[in-house]
Amino acid sequence: MQINDELKQEILEKLSKSNSEYFKKSIYDDFLGIGYIDSNHKPTQKLIFLEFESFDLLIEHFYKEMNAYHNGFQIEYFKYPKKDPKKDPKKDPKKDPKKDPPNDLEETIKTEKNKFMQKFIKVYEIIRDEFGAKLQKYNEIYICPYCEKNYINIVKTDTKELKPDLDHFYPKSLYPFLACSVENLIPSCQMCNSRLKGNIDFHDKQHINPLKYRLFKDIKFSYDAKGIMIKNINELQQNENKKNYLNTFEIEKIYATHNEVLEEIQNKFKMYNSVKIRQIKENCFALDEKEILDIIFYEYKNENKKNPLRKLKKDLYEKFNEYQQILAPNR
């Protein structure tokens, strides 16, 4: 998300007053490089407001330093710690010495990782709880950027403020040092965040960031006798990042279920036929036919950022309107 100087200053001031118990020295602090952690072991302005384009370089640098420090075989444990077999009976308690670090080193990694993660999670919680709504409003995000079909409005009641999920584009469980980076945060619907995206590693399996590049502007929805589809799906899938995005968020399958949009367009064309338009013109003589149609089909002709399914509506309207022009060119 984008952020202005005023919000930056508010976040930094809030962070400066936060309880120091959450900020402890970890051996992993040094793996980030100079300028990311301050003398009080807190994430710095450089990390909190790091540009998205720098994330992959920081990830690669961090794990390169970890690889050197741990002699090359504990990275997987840092990212995917073994579960306690007592808590997870399905997990094989036997260890493979070729893959698993010794118990003492395993405990060291666990302890240091917990200290390392705690500082970033704390800053994230401050940003989420104190500034999440402000960031969403500043960026004018009203519908989920991943699917563009679900509202993610902020709702205030007498006792609480209901806010959408604040997803980590790069999962905080895999890349904890990016948990507090503002440009790693994406307001999203629960379906996209929890059920579709989950903990998929977007560094390993690259995806389009919807706040940096709106994939929907490239998608061309259409329909035939079988229903709604993405007309240019094969072209889009030539790009690996776009292909991953379409597959992860099941864009074509989910949008294919919205036949009601096509039905609404068809019904409006039937309802507002040439006779009806003529009647409206007689009562609203200041409006010509084009202006009347612009009013009737406003939500289908304009991709309003507050309008769910906005690209689907526009594409299906244009397709059906083109079909109608062939059938009745003088309408």
N, C-alpha and C positions, 0 to 999 in steps of 0.2 A: 504494500500500500504506500501511496505517497504521503508525505508528512510536511507540514509547514514549520517555520522556525519557532512559532509560539508553542506548538505542541511538543516540539523537541525539548524546549526549555522546561516545560512543565514536567515532562518525563524525567529529565535529568535531576530536577529539584526533588521530585518525589523519591527517586532512587537514592539521592544523597542522604535522605532522612530515614531510609529503610534500616531495619534491624540488622546489625552486623553479624548476628549468629548464623545467618544464612550464607555468609561469605567467608569460606575457609580456603586456605591454600591447598592446592592439589598439584600433584606432579604433572598432571595433564595441562595445567595452565600454560606452561612453557611451550607446549607443542603448537599453540596457536600462533606464536610469533610475537614480535614486539608491538605494543600499542593496543592489544585487545583486552588485556586484564590490567587493572591499575594496582597501585601499591596496597590497597585495601582489599584486594582479591575480587573486586567487582568488575563486571563487564563494562567496557568503556563506551564512550559515544561512538568511537570508530566501529565497534562491533554491533551496537544497537541499531545504528543507522547505516550499516554496510549496504552497498548497492547489490542488488540481486545478481548482477553480472559477475560479481566477485566471489559468489558462494562456492562454485565448483573448485576454484583455485584454493580457497581456504580449506575445503574438505580434503583435497588431495594433499595439501601441505601438512595438515594435522595428522592424517593417517600415515604419511611418509615418516614423520617424526616419531610416531608411535611404533611403527614397524622397526625403526632403527633402535629405539629404546628397549623394546621387548624382544629383540632378536628375531622378529619376523613371524611369530606364530600365535600371538594373542589378540590380534585385531578382531577376529570373529567372536572371541569371547567378550570383548568390550561391547561389540554391537549386539550380539545375541547371547547373553549370559545363560549358562545352563540352569534349568529349573531344578528346584529341590525335589528329588524323587519321592520324598515323603508327602509332599503337597500335590505331586502329579504322578499318580500310580502308573500312568501309561508310559512315563519316561523311563528308559532303560538306565538303571543306576550305575551300570558298568561304564568305566571310562576308557577311552582309547588314548594311550599315552602319546601317540603320534599327533593327535588333534587337540588334546586337552592339556592345559597348563598344570603344573604341580599345584597341590592344594594350597600351599602357603602363598604362591604367586596369584592363584585364583582369588584368594581372599583379599590380597593387596589391591588387585585390579578392581574388585567389587567395592572396597572401602573408598578408594581414590575416585572411582567413577561416581559414587554417590555424592561425595563432596563436590566434585566437578559439576555434576548435573544440578545440584541444589541451587547454586548461584544463578544459573540461567533460568531455571524454572521459576524462581522467585521473581526475577525481573519480568519474565513473561506474565506471571500472575498480576503484577502491578499494572502492566500495560493493558492486559485483558480487562481487569476489573475497573480500573480508573480511567482508561483512555480508549478502550475498544469501541465504545459507541461514538466517541468524538472522531476517531479515525475513520469509521464507517461513513459517518455523515460528511466528513471532509472529502472523502473519495466518491461520494454520491453513489454508494452501492446499495441497491434496493432489491435485486434478485440475485440468486446464487451465481457467481461468475463461472463456476464449473459447468452447470447444466442449463442456465438461463431459463429455467422453467418454474422454480420455486421462490416464493417471496422469502426474504430474510429481514423483515422489518424489525425495528426496535420498538418494543411495546412497554410503556410505562403504566404501572398500576399504583394504587395508593401505598402499597408496601414494598414493591420491588420493580426492577427493570428487567424485562425479558429480552435477551440478546441472542443473536445467532451463534452457531459454533464459530470459533476462530481457529481455523485449520492451519497446521504447519505444512507448508508445501513440501519441505524436506522434513521428514518425521523427527520429532524431538528425541525419540527413543534411540534413533540411529545417529543423529547429529545434534546432540544436546546444546552445543555451543551456538547453534542457529535458532534455538528456541526463543530467544529474546530479540532476534533481529526483526524489525518492523516489516521489512520487505519479504520476510518469509511467512507472514501472516495473511491469511485469506478468509474473510467472512464467507461462510458457506452453509448450505442446508445440511441437515442430519443425514439425508440419504447419500449425498456425495461424500461427505466427510467420513462417516462411520461405516456405512454399508458397502460403498463402492471403492473408495480410495483406501481406507484403513491405514495400514502401515507399509504400503508399497514404497519401495526405495526409488524416489524420483531422480536420484543422482545416478544410480546404477541403470535404471530404466527411464530414460529421459522423456519428459512430457512438456507440452506447451504450458507456460504460466499464463493463466487467463487474464491476469491483471497487467501483464506485459504485452501480450498479443492475443487479441480476441479471435479465436479460431472460427467462431460462428460467422464471421464476415466472409470466410472462405467457403462455408458449407452452402450448398444449394439444395434445398428441399424440393421435392416434387411428389407426384402421385400417379398411380395407374390403377387398373382394375383390381390389383392385389392390395392396394393401400398406399400409405405414405412411405417414402424412402429418401435416402440421400442420393441425389442424381449423380454427383461427382465423387462418390465414395472411393472408387478405384484410384482416381487422381490424388485425392487427399492421402491415401494410404501409401503413396510412394515416398512420403516423408515419414521417417520413423517416429519422430516426436508427435506428429499429428495422429499417426496410426495408434500409438500407445494411448493417447488421450481419448480418442474415439472408442477404443476398446475398454479402457478402464472405467469410463463413465457411461458405457453402453448407450451412447448418444442415439444411434440409429434405432435400436430396439425400443428405447424409452419413448422417443418421439413418434415412432410408428403407432403407439397406442392412442395418440391424440386425434382420432378421427372426428371428434366433436368440433375441432377447429374447421376442418374442411366442410363439415355439415352446416356450420353456422354461416360460412361464406356462401355456400350454395343456396341456403335459405334466404339470405339477404338479397341475393341476385334475383331470386324468384319473387320475393316480397316487393322489392323496389324495381319493378319492371318499367318499361317506357310509359305506360299509362299512369302508374303511381308517381313517377317523376314529374310528369306533366301536371298532375294535380297539385303537387308540392309547389311547382313553379307558379301556378296560378294564385296560390295563397301567400307565397313568399317571392314576390316579383323582383326583389332586389338580388335574388340568387340565380345564377345560371346553372345549367345542368352539371357542369364540372364541379362547381362549388358544393352543390347538393351531394354529389357522389363522394366528394372529399370528406364531408361531414359524416356520411353514413359509414364509410369504410376507413375512417381515420386510423383506428387501431391496427388495421391490416396494411395500410400504406406507409406507416411511419414506424421506424424501429425505436420507439420510446424506451429509454433505459429503465423505466419503471414498469414496463409491460412484459410479464412472463410470456415465454414462447414467441417473443417478438419476431425472430427471424423466420420461424415456421409460418407465422401468420402472414408475413410479408410475401414470402416465396409462394405460398399456396394461393394467396390472393392474385398475385401476378400471373401465375399459371392458369387459374380459372378465368381470370379476366381476358387473357389471351385466347382461351378457348371460346369464350362468349363472343369476342370480337369476330371470330371466324364464323360463328353461327349467325350472329346479328350485327354486322359491321356498322349499321346505321344507328345503333342504339346510342 
